[in-house]
């Protein structure tokens, strides 16, 4: 409850500033807002193993975003599993997280139906880890409960308007995710998003 | 742009602050005593997942503290283990207990828990101060040739080393019996081998352990003459299978050296096997991780194994040692290794049987009796060391002599214990012993 209020406050304050700046800037023609849906994202992040070497994780990543001309807000869900051990003694770790990202489109270009933008992003959210420990067929599952998570990143997106109200979009983003128990902290990664968008 | 950048900076700082102020504690900052989940064993139900308290931790993430200091993929530099500390990964569950999130972390916490128990056991058995704490332990040890599924204690660097385990059974690093077994090697090394006078037979037997140094040093280019290339503990070689090589003149000194080495390794291995059983109560603790070892290494005895009634006679071991000049060195070494394991298994079974005889005669709980016999063993080692050095200088130390050393370490030996031990000696060698009552206790004497 405490941090859902915090997220709401954060989003509200950031977006109200963005709207204020938009109001002050002269615009040739108003751009339509968009709903962007990214059903198949390709994410890769790098955790450290026991030897301190980087190992890649490839989370399942789903997201959708509301895009105004200068800013957007993106809601993201991702999860990945890690399994180690052998048939007698096995450990399965499940990591899932939900984040809301504020993105500021710092540079934009429009050429016909194609739009390009470069953005910076900051996000907050929560993550949960679940570990199932199995010994000789007997299992025990433990969870962390939701813990707080922050992130920052930058990327670029390109969209193509196919009809009056529909288009396709792709984006690539690099980012760092921060939480107390992340190793390394921040954990670095990248996401390639592909999806569709709807104009309002 | 100028107006946007401060907002971005502010947002990033806020996101950082959110995570920094979230009240979670980084595991690298967790120290002291914590409860962790680990596979632990008890004599009745075997291995199960239990929450255990690790104490004296300096860093939970490195699982280092008062009892253990871990090294991952270490090297040996100046007779010390060198390398970085492995980094554990944990989750903290809703009851504020820590759960290892991968197998390496689980192995680290389990080893720490057992070493903590073994430190207490050393104190209980009168061996406090023999070892220095924290113990150095290498995990994920990489050995040339990809050696796997093994653990060994190296006396020279005073460290326990674990190579990767790729079988489907209980990993060696979480096998409490094998950890206790390796821990015993450290006690034996310090009480018997390390303090041996330079130039004595004892100083020629290396670290006195079967699977200790050669293979690990092999990774650094030192010739491995004792272990299989695949790193399995060993394959017993029947002497009949060994191809004849180059007959040469027999050297009494070399026969004595082969004899002493095989005997010392055998005794060390046998008592270490007893230690594993004493700690876990499982007579097949090795087979829990290495099922192929079950037949040869079980501490269960039967009419077929004959293991609890006699040791390997001195004559048999001496004859075996005399064959060194007839076979290729590598094959002969392997054969003597098998002989050492045979010696060891016999000792382990005799110690187990003695424990059972004593528990019954003294009406003592089995666990308490196991610890009592372990105390006798610790007490017997300095006497054994002196006797061994003396006997080896003049001739050969007979395997049954250790039983006499042990008997002297039993302060209040009763009739059943004396008769059992005398039976073992008399079944092993031609020398005959008998029991004589001495007040309320019994002692061994020459048979009339």
HADDOCK unambig.tbl for C-alpha pairs under 7 A between the chains (distance, minus, plus):
assign (segid A and resid 50 and name CA) (segid B and resid 86 and name CA) 4.87 0.50 0.50
assign (segid A and resid 50 and name CA) (segid B and resid 87 and name CA) 4.46 0.50 0.50
assign (segid A and resid 50 and name CA) (segid B and resid 88 and name CA) 5.91 0.50 0.50
assign (segid A and resid 50 and name CA) (segid B and resid 104 and name CA) 6.97 0.50 0.50
assign (segid A and resid 51 and name CA) (segid B and resid 72 and name CA) 6.47 0.50 0.50
assign (segid A and resid 51 and name CA) (segid B and resid 86 and name CA) 5.38 0.50 0.50
assign (segid A and resid 51 and name CA) (segid B and resid 87 and name CA) 6.60 0.50 0.50
assign (segid A and resid 52 and name CA) (segid B and resid 87 and name CA) 6.81 0.50 0.50
assign (segid A and resid 84 and name CA) (segid B and resid 102 and name CA) 5.78 0.50 0.50
assign (segid A and resid 84 and name CA) (segid B and resid 103 and name CA) 5.58 0.50 0.50
assign (segid A and resid 85 and name CA) (segid B and resid 103 and name CA) 5.25 0.50 0.50
assign (segid A and resid 86 and name CA) (segid B and resid 168 and name CA) 5.60 0.50 0.50
assign (segid A and resid 87 and name CA) (segid B and resid 168 and name CA) 5.59 0.50 0.50
assign (segid A and resid 88 and name CA) (segid B and resid 168 and name CA) 6.16 0.50 0.50
assign (segid A and resid 88 and name CA) (segid B and resid 169 and name CA) 5.36 0.50 0.50
assign (segid A and resid 88 and name CA) (segid B and resid 170 and name CA) 5.81 0.50 0.50
assign (segid A and resid 89 and name CA) (segid B and resid 170 and name CA) 6.44 0.50 0.50
assign (segid A and resid 91 and name CA) (segid B and resid 101 and name CA) 6.61 0.50 0.50
assign (segid A and resid 91 and name CA) (segid B and resid 102 and name CA) 5.74 0.50 0.50
assign (segid A and resid 91 and name CA) (segid B and resid 103 and name CA) 6.33 0.50 0.50
assign (segid A and resid 93 and name CA) (segid B and resid 101 and name CA) 5.99 0.50 0.50
assign (segid A and resid 106 and name CA) (segid B and resid 1 and name CA) 6.77 0.50 0.50
assign (segid A and resid 122 and name CA) (segid B and resid 11 and name CA) 5.95 0.50 0.50
assign (segid A and resid 122 and name CA) (segid B and resid 12 and name CA) 5.61 0.50 0.50
assign (segid A and resid 122 and name CA) (segid B and resid 15 and name CA) 6.94 0.50 0.50
assign (segid A and resid 123 and name CA) (segid B and resid 15 and name CA) 6.43 0.50 0.50
assign (segid A and resid 124 and name CA) (segid B and resid 15 and name CA) 5.89 0.50 0.50
assign (segid A and resid 129 and name CA) (segid B and resid 91 and name CA) 6.99 0.50 0.50
assign (segid A and resid 131 and name CA) (segid B and resid 101 and name CA) 6.18 0.50 0.50
assign (segid A and resid 135 and name CA) (segid B and resid 48 and name CA) 6.80 0.50 0.50
assign (segid A and resid 135 and name CA) (segid B and resid 49 and name CA) 6.94 0.50 0.50
assign (segid A and resid 142 and name CA) (segid B and resid 93 and name CA) 5.74 0.50 0.50
assign (segid A and resid 143 and name CA) (segid B and resid 93 and name CA) 5.16 0.50 0.50
assign (segid A and resid 143 and name CA) (segid B and resid 94 and name CA) 6.62 0.50 0.50
assign (segid A and resid 144 and name CA) (segid B and resid 91 and name CA) 6.23 0.50 0.50
assign (segid A and resid 144 and name CA) (segid B and resid 92 and name CA) 5.57 0.50 0.50
assign (segid A and resid 144 and name CA) (segid B and resid 93 and name CA) 4.53 0.50 0.50
assign (segid A and resid 144 and name CA) (segid B and resid 94 and name CA) 5.75 0.50 0.50
assign (segid A and resid 145 and name CA) (segid B and resid 94 and name CA) 6.48 0.50 0.50
assign (segid A and resid 148 and name CA) (segid B and resid 19 and name CA) 5.65 0.50 0.50
assign (segid A and resid 148 and name CA) (segid B and resid 22 and name CA) 6.09 0.50 0.50
assign (segid A and resid 149 and name CA) (segid B and resid 19 and name CA) 5.49 0.50 0.50
assign (segid A and resid 150 and name CA) (segid B and resid 15 and name CA) 4.77 0.50 0.50
assign (segid A and resid 150 and name CA) (segid B and resid 16 and name CA) 6.04 0.50 0.50
assign (segid A and resid 150 and name CA) (segid B and resid 18 and name CA) 6.81 0.50 0.50
assign (segid A and resid 150 and name CA) (segid B and resid 19 and name CA) 5.88 0.50 0.50
assign (segid A and resid 151 and name CA) (segid B and resid 15 and name CA) 6.34 0.50 0.50
assign (segid A and resid 152 and name CA) (segid B and resid 12 and name CA) 6.06 0.50 0.50
assign (segid A and resid 178 and name CA) (segid B and resid 19 and name CA) 6.68 0.50 0.50
assign (segid A and resid 179 and name CA) (segid B and resid 19 and name CA) 5.44 0.50 0.50
assign (segid A and resid 180 and name CA) (segid B and resid 19 and name CA) 6.63 0.50 0.50
assign (segid A and resid 180 and name CA) (segid B and resid 20 and name CA) 6.89 0.50 0.50
assign (segid A and resid 180 and name CA) (segid B and resid 24 and name CA) 6.27 0.50 0.50
assign (segid A and resid 180 and name CA) (segid B and resid 25 and name CA) 6.57 0.50 0.50
assign (segid A and resid 180 and name CA) (segid B and resid 26 and name CA) 5.26 0.50 0.50
assign (segid A and resid 181 and name CA) (segid B and resid 26 and name CA) 5.27 0.50 0.50
assign (segid A and resid 181 and name CA) (segid B and resid 27 and name CA) 6.79 0.50 0.50
